[in-house]
Amino acid sequence: IRCTGDLQIEGTIEGTNIKIGGNLVVGGGITGMANRKIEVAGAVHARFVMDAQIDAVGDIIIEREVTNSRLILRS
């Protein structure tokens, strides 16, 4: 998934490469897979993150839990 602006997803993201030029809001959670990466030029907000790699410039806000994941904040 590629998007030049903000992206809002009501459900869950599963095993997808994502590159967002703005903010990413996920109503459900983010479930990753090996060799998948989420790159966000803004902030990330999700209910949970599991087995994912997230690289963001803005804040990463996770409401419940993060398991087996790598979260990177860049300035």
All heavy atoms as TSV, in Angstrom:
chain	resi	resn	atom	element	x	y	z
A	1	ILE	N	N	0.860	-1.174	0.000
A	1	ILE	CA	C	0.000	0.000	0.000
A	1	ILE	C	C	0.898	1.226	0.000
A	1	ILE	O	O	1.821	1.318	0.797
A	1	ILE	CB	C	-0.906	0.037	1.245
A	1	ILE	CG1	C	-1.843	-1.165	1.256
A	1	ILE	CG2	C	-1.689	1.336	1.308
A	1	ILE	CD1	C	-2.638	-1.317	2.529
A	2	ARG	N	N	0.632	2.160	-0.901
A	2	ARG	CA	C	1.349	3.439	-0.947
A	2	ARG	C	C	0.329	4.568	-0.931
A	2	ARG	O	O	-0.694	4.491	-1.604
A	2	ARG	CB	C	2.200	3.561	-2.196
A	2	ARG	CG	C	3.407	2.679	-2.159
A	2	ARG	CD	C	4.233	2.865	-3.428
A	2	ARG	NE	N	5.430	2.076	-3.324
A	2	ARG	CZ	C	6.624	2.582	-3.060
A	2	ARG	NH1	N	6.774	3.873	-2.893
A	2	ARG	NH2	N	7.668	1.808	-2.972
A	3	CYS	N	N	0.646	5.610	-0.169
A	3	CYS	CA	C	-0.264	6.741	-0.049
A	3	CYS	C	C	0.572	7.995	0.199
A	3	CYS	O	O	1.478	7.978	1.028
A	3	CYS	CB	C	-1.231	6.487	1.106
A	3	CYS	SG	S	-2.371	7.822	1.439
A	4	THR	N	N	0.298	9.079	-0.504
A	4	THR	CA	C	1.079	10.301	-0.328
A	4	THR	C	C	0.594	11.149	0.850
A	4	THR	O	O	1.326	11.987	1.339
A	4	THR	CB	C	1.037	11.168	-1.598
A	4	THR	OG1	O	-0.324	11.469	-1.915
A	4	THR	CG2	C	1.694	10.447	-2.760
A	5	GLY	N	N	-0.624	10.919	1.317
A	5	GLY	CA	C	-1.169	11.687	2.441
A	5	GLY	C	C	-1.447	10.797	3.624
A	5	GLY	O	O	-0.789	9.789	3.844
A	6	ASP	N	N	-2.479	11.158	4.408
A	6	ASP	CA	C	-2.900	10.378	5.562
A	6	ASP	C	C	-3.709	9.170	5.115
A	6	ASP	O	O	-4.366	9.200	4.075
A	6	ASP	CB	C	-3.771	11.221	6.499
A	6	ASP	CG	C	-3.009	12.388	7.113
A	6	ASP	OD1	O	-1.764	12.327	7.162
A	6	ASP	OD2	O	-3.663	13.343	7.550
A	7	LEU	N	N	-3.681	8.104	5.929
A	7	LEU	CA	C	-4.462	6.905	5.642
A	7	LEU	C	C	-5.132	6.432	6.920
A	7	LEU	O	O	-4.481	6.329	7.969
A	7	LEU	CB	C	-3.564	5.795	5.092
A	7	LEU	CG	C	-4.247	4.461	4.778
A	7	LEU	CD1	C	-5.282	4.630	3.668
A	7	LEU	CD2	C	-3.208	3.426	4.389
A	8	GLN	N	N	-6.434	6.169	6.853
A	8	GLN	CA	C	-7.176	5.636	7.986
A	8	GLN	C	C	-7.804	4.317	7.566
A	8	GLN	O	O	-8.512	4.247	6.562
A	8	GLN	CB	C	-8.261	6.599	8.447
A	8	GLN	CG	C	-9.033	6.078	9.642
A	8	GLN	CD	C	-9.950	7.118	10.245
A	8	GLN	OE1	O	-9.802	8.312	10.006
A	8	GLN	NE2	N	-10.889	6.664	11.040
A	9	ILE	N	N	-7.549	3.274	8.359
A	9	ILE	CA	C	-8.084	1.944	8.097
A	9	ILE	C	C	-8.918	1.545	9.308
A	9	ILE	O	O	-8.431	1.584	10.437
A	9	ILE	CB	C	-6.947	0.933	7.847
A	9	ILE	CG1	C	-6.181	1.345	6.584
A	9	ILE	CG2	C	-7.488	-0.489	7.755
A	9	ILE	CD1	C	-4.965	0.547	6.285
A	10	GLU	N	N	-10.167	1.169	9.077
A	10	GLU	CA	C	-11.072	0.826	10.187
A	10	GLU	C	C	-10.755	-0.533	10.802
A	10	GLU	O	O	-10.962	-0.732	11.978
A	10	GLU	CB	C	-12.524	0.841	9.699
A	10	GLU	CG	C	-13.001	2.206	9.260
A	10	GLU	CD	C	-12.977	3.248	10.366
A	10	GLU	OE1	O	-13.291	2.911	11.529
A	10	GLU	OE2	O	-12.632	4.405	10.073
A	11	GLY	N	N	-10.258	-1.473	10.032
A	11	GLY	CA	C	-10.016	-2.830	10.510
A	11	GLY	C	C	-8.580	-3.064	10.931
A	11	GLY	O	O	-7.958	-2.230	11.577
A	12	THR	N	N	-8.045	-4.205	10.496
A	12	THR	CA	C	-6.698	-4.644	10.853
A	12	THR	C	C	-5.833	-4.740	9.606
A	12	THR	O	O	-6.301	-5.144	8.554
A	12	THR	CB	C	-6.762	-6.023	11.539
A	12	THR	OG1	O	-7.589	-5.911	12.700
A	12	THR	CG2	C	-5.400	-6.516	11.964
A	13	ILE	N	N	-4.563	-4.389	9.740
A	13	ILE	CA	C	-3.584	-4.551	8.661
A	13	ILE	C	C	-2.839	-5.851	8.936
A	13	ILE	O	O	-2.334	-6.053	10.039
A	13	ILE	CB	C	-2.586	-3.378	8.644
A	13	ILE	CG1	C	-3.296	-2.068	8.306
A	13	ILE	CG2	C	-1.469	-3.660	7.654
A	13	ILE	CD1	C	-2.400	-0.860	8.444
A	14	GLU	N	N	-2.749	-6.724	7.924
A	14	GLU	CA	C	-2.074	-8.008	8.101
A	14	GLU	C	C	-1.050	-8.237	6.997
A	14	GLU	O	O	-1.409	-8.247	5.818
A	14	GLU	CB	C	-3.090	-9.146	8.084
A	14	GLU	CG	C	-4.087	-9.080	9.221
A	14	GLU	CD	C	-5.088	-10.218	9.182
A	14	GLU	OE1	O	-4.913	-11.153	8.380
A	14	GLU	OE2	O	-6.046	-10.152	9.960
A	15	GLY	N	N	0.218	-8.419	7.363
A	15	GLY	CA	C	1.270	-8.823	6.448
A	15	GLY	C	C	1.398	-8.021	5.172
A	15	GLY	O	O	1.442	-8.596	4.098
A	16	THR	N	N	1.464	-6.705	5.274
A	16	THR	CA	C	1.498	-5.838	4.102
A	16	THR	C	C	2.639	-4.836	4.193
A	16	THR	O	O	2.891	-4.285	5.256
A	16	THR	CB	C	0.167	-5.057	3.998
A	16	THR	OG1	O	-0.913	-5.985	3.988
A	16	THR	CG2	C	0.104	-4.224	2.756
A	17	ASN	N	N	3.319	-4.570	3.084
A	17	ASN	CA	C	4.269	-3.463	3.016
A	17	ASN	C	C	3.465	-2.188	2.843
A	17	ASN	O	O	2.579	-2.119	1.987
A	17	ASN	CB	C	5.224	-3.614	1.828
A	17	ASN	CG	C	6.306	-4.632	2.098
A	17	ASN	OD1	O	6.874	-4.682	3.172
A	17	ASN	ND2	N	6.583	-5.454	1.113
A	18	ILE	N	N	3.798	-1.181	3.643
A	18	ILE	CA	C	3.052	0.077	3.600
A	18	ILE	C	C	4.042	1.240	3.615
A	18	ILE	O	O	4.991	1.239	4.389
A	18	ILE	CB	C	2.101	0.203	4.810
A	18	ILE	CG1	C	1.071	-0.922	4.766
A	18	ILE	CG2	C	1.424	1.552	4.841
A	18	ILE	CD1	C	0.180	-0.974	5.970
A	19	LYS	N	N	3.790	2.232	2.763
A	19	LYS	CA	C	4.586	3.457	2.754
A	19	LYS	C	C	3.603	4.621	2.678
A	19	LYS	O	O	2.909	4.790	1.674
A	19	LYS	CB	C	5.555	3.481	1.576
A	19	LYS	CG	C	6.539	4.614	1.676
A	19	LYS	CD	C	7.682	4.435	0.710
A	19	LYS	CE	C	8.731	5.486	0.977
A	19	LYS	NZ	N	9.943	5.249	0.227
A	20	ILE	N	N	3.546	5.424	3.752
A	20	ILE	CA	C	2.574	6.501	3.889
A	20	ILE	C	C	3.299	7.834	3.995
A	20	ILE	O	O	4.238	7.974	4.776
A	20	ILE	CB	C	1.706	6.290	5.163
A	20	ILE	CG1	C	1.062	4.912	5.164
A	20	ILE	CG2	C	0.675	7.386	5.318
A	20	ILE	CD1	C	0.083	4.678	4.066
A	21	GLY	N	N	2.841	8.832	3.251
A	21	GLY	CA	C	3.440	10.165	3.287
A	21	GLY	C	C	2.932	11.043	4.411
A	21	GLY	O	O	3.465	12.107	4.671
A	22	GLY	N	N	1.890	10.597	5.113
A	22	GLY	CA	C	1.312	11.368	6.220
A	22	GLY	C	C	1.183	10.503	7.453
A	22	GLY	O	O	2.089	9.757	7.793
A	23	ASN	N	N	0.016	10.579	8.109
A	23	ASN	CA	C	-0.259	9.810	9.325
A	23	ASN	C	C	-1.002	8.525	8.986
A	23	ASN	O	O	-1.761	8.477	8.018
A	23	ASN	CB	C	-1.111	10.640	10.290
A	23	ASN	CG	C	-0.406	11.910	10.709
A	23	ASN	OD1	O	0.750	11.886	11.100
A	23	ASN	ND2	N	-1.097	13.019	10.615
A	24	LEU	N	N	-0.811	7.505	9.828
A	24	LEU	CA	C	-1.507	6.233	9.674
A	24	LEU	C	C	-2.335	5.973	10.925
A	24	LEU	O	O	-1.801	5.932	12.032
A	24	LEU	CB	C	-0.509	5.093	9.468
A	24	LEU	CG	C	-1.085	3.676	9.427
A	24	LEU	CD1	C	-2.060	3.510	8.253
A	24	LEU	CD2	C	0.036	2.648	9.344
A	25	VAL	N	N	-3.646	5.810	10.756
A	25	VAL	CA	C	-4.550	5.487	11.861
A	25	VAL	C	C	-5.207	4.154	11.535
A	25	VAL	O	O	-5.825	4.002	10.482
A	25	VAL	CB	C	-5.626	6.583	12.048
A	25	VAL	CG1	C	-6.596	6.192	13.150
A	25	VAL	CG2	C	-4.981	7.922	12.338
A	26	VAL	N	N	-5.059	3.190	12.448
A	26	VAL	CA	C	-5.620	1.857	12.249
A	26	VAL	C	C	-6.592	1.588	13.392
A	26	VAL	O	O	-6.189	1.548	14.557
A	26	VAL	CB	C	-4.509	0.783	12.223
A	26	VAL	CG1	C	-5.095	-0.584	11.957
A	26	VAL	CG2	C	-3.466	1.128	11.178
A	27	GLY	N	N	-7.873	1.413	13.069
A	27	GLY	CA	C	-8.892	1.188	14.084
A	27	GLY	C	C	-8.701	-0.116	14.825
A	27	GLY	O	O	-8.991	-0.221	16.008
A	28	GLY	N	N	-8.198	-1.124	14.144
A	28	GLY	CA	C	-7.897	-2.415	14.758
A	28	GLY	C	C	-6.429	-2.448	15.128
A	28	GLY	O	O	-5.924	-1.574	15.815
A	29	GLY	N	N	-5.727	-3.425	14.608
A	29	GLY	CA	C	-4.315	-3.549	14.925
A	29	GLY	C	C	-3.482	-3.783	13.686
A	29	GLY	O	O	-3.987	-3.806	12.568
A	30	ILE	N	N	-2.197	-3.967	13.926
A	30	ILE	CA	C	-1.233	-4.215	12.855
A	30	ILE	C	C	-0.547	-5.537	13.150
A	30	ILE	O	O	0.054	-5.704	14.209
A	30	ILE	CB	C	-0.189	-3.085	12.778
A	30	ILE	CG1	C	-0.872	-1.744	12.485
A	30	ILE	CG2	C	0.865	-3.413	11.727
A	30	ILE	CD1	C	0.034	-0.540	12.622
A	31	THR	N	N	-0.672	-6.481	12.207
A	31	THR	CA	C	-0.013	-7.775	12.319
A	31	THR	C	C	0.945	-7.899	11.150
A	31	THR	O	O	0.539	-7.806	10.000
A	31	THR	CB	C	-1.042	-8.927	12.272
A	31	THR	OG1	O	-1.973	-8.739	13.326
A	31	THR	CG2	C	-0.373	-10.260	12.434
A	32	GLY	N	N	2.201	-8.087	11.441
A	32	GLY	CA	C	3.213	-8.123	10.391
A	32	GLY	C	C	3.573	-9.518	9.953
A	32	GLY	O	O	2.939	-10.501	10.332
A	33	MET	N	N	4.599	-9.582	9.135
A	33	MET	CA	C	5.172	-10.830	8.653
A	33	MET	C	C	6.646	-10.581	8.400
A	33	MET	O	O	7.081	-9.435	8.319
A	33	MET	CB	C	4.528	-11.257	7.324
A	33	MET	CG	C	3.192	-11.930	7.444
A	33	MET	SD	S	2.505	-12.339	5.822
A	33	MET	CE	C	3.604	-13.595	5.233
A	34	ALA	N	N	7.404	-11.646	8.238
A	34	ALA	CA	C	8.816	-11.505	7.905
A	34	ALA	C	C	8.964	-10.736	6.595
A	34	ALA	O	O	8.167	-10.906	5.677
A	34	ALA	CB	C	9.457	-12.880	7.775
A	35	ASN	N	N	9.950	-9.878	6.529
A	35	ASN	CA	C	10.263	-9.083	5.339
A	35	ASN	C	C	9.176	-8.082	4.954
A	35	ASN	O	O	9.103	-7.663	3.808
A	35	ASN	CB	C	10.592	-9.986	4.143
A	35	ASN	CG	C	11.757	-10.892	4.426
A	35	ASN	OD1	O	12.736	-10.477	5.043
A	35	ASN	ND2	N	11.656	-12.128	4.025
A	36	ARG	N	N	8.306	-7.717	5.856
A	36	ARG	CA	C	7.296	-6.675	5.619
A	36	ARG	C	C	7.640	-5.484	6.496
A	36	ARG	O	O	8.116	-5.635	7.610
A	36	ARG	CB	C	5.887	-7.162	5.951
A	36	ARG	CG	C	5.467	-8.396	5.222
A	36	ARG	CD	C	5.203	-8.077	3.779
A	36	ARG	NE	N	4.646	-9.261	3.127
A	36	ARG	CZ	C	4.888	-9.565	1.892
A	36	ARG	NH1	N	5.643	-8.804	1.141
A	36	ARG	NH2	N	4.350	-10.636	1.357
A	37	LYS	N	N	7.384	-4.271	5.989
A	37	LYS	CA	C	7.767	-3.067	6.711
A	37	LYS	C	C	6.692	-2.003	6.529
A	37	LYS	O	O	6.112	-1.875	5.456
A	37	LYS	CB	C	9.111	-2.556	6.187
A	37	LYS	CG	C	9.702	-1.430	6.971
A	37	LYS	CD	C	11.085	-1.091	6.444
A	37	LYS	CE	C	11.722	0.010	7.254
A	37	LYS	NZ	N	13.043	0.355	6.751
A	38	ILE	N	N	6.479	-1.233	7.579
A	38	ILE	CA	C	5.552	-0.110	7.532
A	38	ILE	C	C	6.362	1.156	7.743
A	38	ILE	O	O	6.991	1.327	8.787
A	38	ILE	CB	C	4.459	-0.255	8.616
A	38	ILE	CG1	C	3.648	-1.522	8.337
A	38	ILE	CG2	C	3.575	0.981	8.656
A	38	ILE	CD1	C	2.708	-1.905	9.438
A	39	GLU	N	N	6.389	2.030	6.721
A	39	GLU	CA	C	7.118	3.291	6.775
A	39	GLU	C	C	6.109	4.430	6.734
A	39	GLU	O	O	5.304	4.506	5.810
A	39	GLU	CB	C	8.068	3.407	5.594
A	39	GLU	CG	C	9.132	2.327	5.568
A	39	GLU	CD	C	9.986	2.434	4.330
A	39	GLU	OE1	O	10.845	3.333	4.287
A	39	GLU	OE2	O	9.759	1.632	3.409
A	40	VAL	N	N	6.179	5.322	7.736
A	40	VAL	CA	C	5.206	6.398	7.862
A	40	VAL	C	C	5.941	7.717	8.065
A	40	VAL	O	O	6.775	7.834	8.967
A	40	VAL	CB	C	4.238	6.127	9.039
A	40	VAL	CG1	C	3.212	7.214	9.155
A	40	VAL	CG2	C	3.568	4.773	8.871
A	41	ALA	N	N	5.615	8.724	7.238
A	41	ALA	CA	C	6.259	10.039	7.350
A	41	ALA	C	C	5.666	10.866	8.494
A	41	ALA	O	O	6.214	11.893	8.865
A	41	ALA	CB	C	6.133	10.799	6.035
A	42	GLY	N	N	4.560	10.409	9.056
A	42	GLY	CA	C	3.907	11.099	10.165
A	42	GLY	C	C	3.806	10.196	11.373
A	42	GLY	O	O	4.703	9.413	11.658
A	43	ALA	N	N	2.669	10.275	12.062
A	43	ALA	CA	C	2.423	9.489	13.271
A	43	ALA	C	C	1.665	8.205	12.946
A	43	ALA	O	O	1.010	8.101	11.917
A	43	ALA	CB	C	1.624	10.319	14.268
A	44	VAL	N	N	1.751	7.239	13.877
A	44	VAL	CA	C	1.024	5.972	13.763
A	44	VAL	C	C	0.161	5.816	15.009
A	44	VAL	O	O	0.625	6.046	16.125
A	44	VAL	CB	C	1.992	4.772	13.664
A	44	VAL	CG1	C	1.233	3.461	13.655
A	44	VAL	CG2	C	2.877	4.898	12.442
A	45	HIS	N	N	-1.092	5.424	14.817
A	45	HIS	CA	C	-1.990	5.151	15.937
A	45	HIS	C	C	-2.709	3.841	15.642
A	45	HIS	O	O	-3.314	3.697	14.580
A	45	HIS	CB	C	-3.011	6.285	16.102
A	45	HIS	CG	C	-3.868	6.132	17.313
A	45	HIS	ND1	N	-5.110	5.568	17.256
A	45	HIS	CD2	C	-3.648	6.459	18.603
A	45	HIS	CE1	C	-5.630	5.567	18.471
A	45	HIS	NE2	N	-4.758	6.098	19.312
A	46	ALA	N	N	-2.613	2.867	16.562
A	46	ALA	CA	C	-3.262	1.567	16.372
A	46	ALA	C	C	-3.643	0.983	17.725
A	46	ALA	O	O	-3.115	1.387	18.764
A	46	ALA	CB	C	-2.333	0.602	15.642
A	47	ARG	N	N	-4.529	0.026	17.702
A	47	ARG	CA	C	-4.957	-0.638	18.937
A	47	ARG	C	C	-3.874	-1.580	19.442
A	47	ARG	O	O	-3.586	-1.630	20.627
A	47	ARG	CB	C	-6.238	-1.402	18.688
A	47	ARG	CG	C	-6.806	-2.002	19.957
A	47	ARG	CD	C	-8.211	-2.403	19.771
A	47	ARG	NE	N	-8.973	-1.190	19.478
A	47	ARG	CZ	C	-10.253	-1.154	19.211
A	47	ARG	NH1	N	-10.938	-2.257	19.205
A	47	ARG	NH2	N	-10.864	-0.039	18.943
A	48	PHE	N	N	-3.243	-2.376	18.533
A	48	PHE	CA	C	-2.167	-3.283	18.930
A	48	PHE	C	C	-1.206	-3.479	17.763
A	48	PHE	O	O	-1.542	-3.181	16.614
A	48	PHE	CB	C	-2.717	-4.644	19.386
A	48	PHE	CG	C	-3.354	-5.449	18.291
A	48	PHE	CD1	C	-2.597	-6.287	17.489
A	48	PHE	CD2	C	-4.721	-5.363	18.059
A	48	PHE	CE1	C	-3.188	-7.033	16.478
A	48	PHE	CE2	C	-5.319	-6.100	17.055
A	48	PHE	CZ	C	-4.556	-6.932	16.260
A	49	VAL	N	N	-0.007	-3.967	18.062
A	49	VAL	CA	C	0.988	-4.297	17.039
A	49	VAL	C	C	1.581	-5.653	17.405
A	49	VAL	O	O	1.989	-5.873	18.545
A	49	VAL	CB	C	2.110	-3.241	16.975
A	49	VAL	CG1	C	3.184	-3.659	15.989
A	49	VAL	CG2	C	1.562	-1.880	16.611
A	50	MET	N	N	1.635	-6.563	16.419
A	50	MET	CA	C	2.173	-7.890	16.660
A	50	MET	C	C	3.023	-8.326	15.458
A	50	MET	O	O	2.567	-8.244	14.310
A	50	MET	CB	C	1.025	-8.889	16.866
A	50	MET	CG	C	1.485	-10.283	17.166
A	50	MET	SD	S	0.161	-11.426	17.672
A	50	MET	CE	C	-1.091	-11.138	16.464
A	51	ASP	N	N	4.256	-8.739	15.737
A	51	ASP	CA	C	5.171	-9.255	14.707
A	51	ASP	C	C	5.358	-8.280	13.550
A	51	ASP	O	O	5.345	-8.684	12.379
A	51	ASP	CB	C	4.666	-10.605	14.166
A	51	ASP	CG	C	4.571	-11.664	15.240
A	51	ASP	OD1	O	5.458	-11.689	16.113
A	51	ASP	OD2	O	3.612	-12.456	15.222
A	52	ALA	N	N	5.521	-7.002	13.852
A	52	ALA	CA	C	5.626	-5.987	12.795
A	52	ALA	C	C	6.860	-5.109	12.979
A	52	ALA	O	O	7.411	-5.007	14.075
A	52	ALA	CB	C	4.375	-5.114	12.788
A	53	GLN	N	N	7.267	-4.474	11.889
A	53	GLN	CA	C	8.321	-3.468	11.932
A	53	GLN	C	C	7.710	-2.155	11.455
A	53	GLN	O	O	7.227	-2.063	10.327
A	53	GLN	CB	C	9.502	-3.836	11.038
A	53	GLN	CG	C	10.585	-2.776	11.089
A	53	GLN	CD	C	11.833	-3.176	10.330
A	53	GLN	OE1	O	12.148	-4.345	10.206
A	53	GLN	NE2	N	12.538	-2.192	9.827
A	54	ILE	N	N	7.740	-1.142	12.333
A	54	ILE	CA	C	7.183	0.168	12.015
A	54	ILE	C	C	8.284	1.204	12.124
A	54	ILE	O	O	8.974	1.294	13.133
A	54	ILE	CB	C	6.022	0.524	12.966
A	54	ILE	CG1	C	4.901	-0.504	12.830
A	54	ILE	CG2	C	5.513	1.929	12.683
A	54	ILE	CD1	C	3.778	-0.324	13.825
A	55	ASP	N	N	8.422	2.002	11.090
A	55	ASP	CA	C	9.414	3.071	11.010
A	55	ASP	C	C	8.634	4.363	10.784
A	55	ASP	O	O	8.026	4.536	9.729
A	55	ASP	CB	C	10.355	2.778	9.839
A	55	ASP	CG	C	11.559	3.688	9.791
A	55	ASP	OD1	O	11.480	4.817	10.309
A	55	ASP	OD2	O	12.575	3.272	9.225
A	56	ALA	N	N	8.608	5.253	11.785
A	56	ALA	CA	C	7.798	6.463	11.694
A	56	ALA	C	C	8.606	7.707	12.070
A	56	ALA	O	O	9.549	7.636	12.847
A	56	ALA	CB	C	6.584	6.354	12.615
A	57	VAL	N	N	8.193	8.847	11.526
A	57	VAL	CA	C	8.811	10.133	11.860
A	57	VAL	C	C	8.086	10.760	13.047
A	57	VAL	O	O	8.692	11.362	13.909
A	57	VAL	CB	C	8.803	11.080	10.636
A	57	VAL	CG1	C	9.319	12.450	11.023
A	57	VAL	CG2	C	9.630	10.490	9.507
A	58	GLY	N	N	6.768	10.586	13.117
A	58	GLY	CA	C	5.980	11.137	14.214
A	58	GLY	C	C	5.854	10.146	15.357
A	58	GLY	O	O	6.551	9.139	15.426
A	59	ASP	N	N	4.932	10.411	16.255
A	59	ASP	CA	C	4.686	9.542	17.401
A	59	ASP	C	C	4.132	8.192	16.953
A	59	ASP	O	O	3.448	8.087	15.938
A	59	ASP	CB	C	3.660	10.175	18.347
A	59	ASP	CG	C	4.182	11.457	18.985
A	59	ASP	OD1	O	5.412	11.592	19.133
A	59	ASP	OD2	O	3.353	12.311	19.336
A	60	ILE	N	N	4.399	7.171	17.756
A	60	ILE	CA	C	3.778	5.863	17.575
A	60	ILE	C	C	2.945	5.627	18.828
A	60	ILE	O	O	3.481	5.493	19.928
A	60	ILE	CB	C	4.815	4.744	17.385
A	60	ILE	CG1	C	5.633	4.990	16.121
A	60	ILE	CG2	C	4.114	3.389	17.323
A	60	ILE	CD1	C	6.739	3.979	15.879
A	61	ILE	N	N	1.634	5.601	18.658
A	61	ILE	CA	C	0.716	5.436	19.779
A	61	ILE	C	C	0.006	4.099	19.637
A	61	ILE	O	O	-0.727	3.878	18.676
A	61	ILE	CB	C	-0.318	6.580	19.831
A	61	ILE	CG1	C	0.408	7.912	19.956
A	61	ILE	CG2	C	-1.315	6.359	20.959
A	61	ILE	CD1	C	-0.468	9.118	19.707
A	62	ILE	N	N	0.234	3.204	20.602
A	62	ILE	CA	C	-0.384	1.889	20.613
A	62	ILE	C	C	-1.249	1.803	21.867
A	62	ILE	O	O	-0.753	1.963	22.979
A	62	ILE	CB	C	0.673	0.760	20.609
A	62	ILE	CG1	C	1.700	0.985	19.491
A	62	ILE	CG2	C	-0.001	-0.591	20.509
A	62	ILE	CD1	C	1.137	1.079	18.100
A	63	GLU	N	N	-2.535	1.553	21.695
A	63	GLU	CA	C	-3.478	1.576	22.820
A	63	GLU	C	C	-3.325	0.411	23.791
A	63	GLU	O	O	-3.474	0.605	24.993
A	63	GLU	CB	C	-4.914	1.577	22.287
A	63	GLU	CG	C	-5.285	2.831	21.554
A	63	GLU	CD	C	-6.690	2.767	20.990
A	63	GLU	OE1	O	-7.502	1.924	21.446
A	63	GLU	OE2	O	-6.968	3.566	20.083
A	64	ARG	N	N	-3.052	-0.792	23.290
A	64	ARG	CA	C	-3.072	-1.952	24.185
A	64	ARG	C	C	-1.735	-2.649	24.342
A	64	ARG	O	O	-1.198	-2.699	25.425
A	64	ARG	CB	C	-4.122	-2.940	23.730
A	64	ARG	CG	C	-5.497	-2.358	23.835
A	64	ARG	CD	C	-6.552	-3.395	23.822
A	64	ARG	NE	N	-7.843	-2.744	23.982
A	64	ARG	CZ	C	-8.970	-3.250	23.603
A	64	ARG	NH1	N	-8.984	-4.432	23.050
A	64	ARG	NH2	N	-10.090	-2.595	23.769
A	65	GLU	N	N	-1.211	-3.250	23.276
A	65	GLU	CA	C	-0.001	-4.050	23.437
A	65	GLU	C	C	0.853	-4.082	22.180
A	65	GLU	O	O	0.356	-3.905	21.075
A	65	GLU	CB	C	-0.354	-5.477	23.830
A	65	GLU	CG	C	-1.142	-6.226	22.766
A	65	GLU	CD	C	-1.572	-7.595	23.224
A	65	GLU	OE1	O	-0.773	-8.298	23.855
A	65	GLU	OE2	O	-2.718	-7.954	22.952
A	66	VAL	N	N	2.137	-4.308	22.412
A	66	VAL	CA	C	3.109	-4.510	21.334
A	66	VAL	C	C	3.836	-5.810	21.653
A	66	VAL	O	O	4.398	-5.950	22.743
A	66	VAL	CB	C	4.119	-3.347	21.250
A	66	VAL	CG1	C	5.166	-3.630	20.196
A	66	VAL	CG2	C	3.425	-2.030	20.996
A	67	THR	N	N	3.819	-6.762	20.720
A	67	THR	CA	C	4.516	-8.031	20.928
A	67	THR	C	C	5.373	-8.361	19.713
A	67	THR	O	O	4.949	-8.175	18.577
A	67	THR	CB	C	3.533	-9.190	21.188
A	67	THR	OG1	O	2.616	-9.277	20.105
A	67	THR	CG2	C	2.772	-9.005	22.476
A	68	ASN	N	N	6.586	-8.825	19.987
A	68	ASN	CA	C	7.523	-9.280	18.947
A	68	ASN	C	C	7.630	-8.314	17.781
A	68	ASN	O	O	7.588	-8.711	16.610
A	68	ASN	CB	C	7.085	-10.651	18.405
A	68	ASN	CG	C	7.075	-11.697	19.489
A	68	ASN	OD1	O	7.933	-11.692	20.373
A	68	ASN	ND2	N	6.125	-12.596	19.419
A	69	SER	N	N	7.773	-7.032	18.089
A	69	SER	CA	C	7.805	-5.998	17.049
A	69	SER	C	C	8.978	-5.056	17.231
A	69	SER	O	O	9.558	-4.975	18.304
A	69	SER	CB	C	6.499	-5.186	17.082
A	69	SER	OG	O	5.395	-6.024	16.808
A	70	ARG	N	N	9.284	-4.346	16.166
A	70	ARG	CA	C	10.349	-3.348	16.194
A	70	ARG	C	C	9.741	-2.008	15.802
A	70	ARG	O	O	9.192	-1.854	14.703
A	70	ARG	CB	C	11.444	-3.739	15.211
A	70	ARG	CG	C	12.611	-2.808	15.233
A	70	ARG	CD	C	13.676	-3.314	14.320
A	70	ARG	NE	N	14.797	-2.382	14.373
A	70	ARG	CZ	C	15.850	-2.456	13.623
A	70	ARG	NH1	N	15.964	-3.431	12.758
A	70	ARG	NH2	N	16.803	-1.572	13.722
A	71	LEU	N	N	9.829	-1.036	16.714
A	71	LEU	CA	C	9.304	0.305	16.476
A	71	LEU	C	C	10.457	1.284	16.420
A	71	LEU	O	O	11.246	1.367	17.351
A	71	LEU	CB	C	8.323	0.712	17.588
A	71	LEU	CG	C	7.197	-0.280	17.895
A	71	LEU	CD1	C	6.362	0.238	19.035
A	71	LEU	CD2	C	6.362	-0.543	16.665
A	72	ILE	N	N	10.550	2.034	15.324
A	72	ILE	CA	C	11.651	2.983	15.123
A	72	ILE	C	C	11.070	4.379	14.960
A	72	ILE	O	O	10.212	4.596	14.101
A	72	ILE	CB	C	12.472	2.609	13.870
A	72	ILE	CG1	C	13.027	1.202	14.006
A	72	ILE	CG2	C	13.582	3.636	13.637
A	72	ILE	CD1	C	13.574	0.642	12.724
A	73	LEU	N	N	11.544	5.323	15.779
A	73	LEU	CA	C	11.132	6.733	15.657
A	73	LEU	C	C	12.293	7.518	15.080
A	73	LEU	O	O	13.391	7.487	15.605
A	73	LEU	CB	C	10.762	7.309	17.022
A	73	LEU	CG	C	9.520	6.727	17.664
A	73	LEU	CD1	C	9.391	7.272	19.074
A	73	LEU	CD2	C	8.296	7.082	16.849
A	74	ARG	N	N	12.029	8.226	14.000
A	74	ARG	CA	C	13.070	9.051	13.361
A	74	ARG	C	C	12.726	10.527	13.538
A	74	ARG	O	O	11.571	10.890	13.601
A	74	ARG	CB	C	13.155	8.724	11.887
A	74	ARG	CG	C	13.443	7.261	11.650
A	74	ARG	CD	C	14.107	7.045	10.328
A	74	ARG	NE	N	14.218	5.629	10.039
A	74	ARG	CZ	C	15.243	4.881	10.391
A	74	ARG	NH1	N	16.241	5.397	11.066
A	74	ARG	NH2	N	15.289	3.603	10.076
A	75	SER	N	N	13.745	11.340	13.613
A	75	SER	CA	C	13.491	12.785	13.745
A	75	SER	C	C	13.702	13.495	12.443
A	75	SER	O	O	14.163	12.978	11.490
A	75	SER	CB	C	14.421	13.361	14.790
A	75	SER	OG	O	15.759	13.067	14.509
